[in-house]
């Protein structure tokens, strides 16, 4: 499926429609295809960025949350770490704020560790632009550390070390 999208990027809008039918288990598969597409050609998502950002907060099935959170991490790395100009031109402040909100929801909600780990990375990077994020992130990680799984604790330790 991902090869179909990679060969026909105009199909991204249709794929997003399926991905954001959040109560349909098929949406999870569409999210996986979106993740693979973003890893290969992040720019293919850019024409539909408004749709993507508008809907990420409604995703709730764990097999869909993980790839959406990963896409957010890929976007934040492109924007903040790699300083990709096309990504910076595409993502508005409103987009960044919506991604911030979704990442905090995934971090504090009852989600699997992978989505929480991707959210930690995204929020760490978003804190470069929004200075209120780092203190909130630090507080959440410190509060949830004791009850977290080994994987959660490992990512939280790494994130907290970068916050210091």
Secondary structure, DSSP 8 states (H G I E B T S, - for coil): -HHHHHH-GGGHHHHHHHHT-TTSTHHHHHHHHHHHHHHH-GGGGGGGHHHHHHHGGG--SHHHHHHHHHHHHHHHIIIIIS--HHHHHH--HHHHHHHHHHHHHHHHSS--HHHHHHHHHHHHHHTTT-THHHHHHHHHHHHHHTTS-HHHHHHHHHHHHHH-
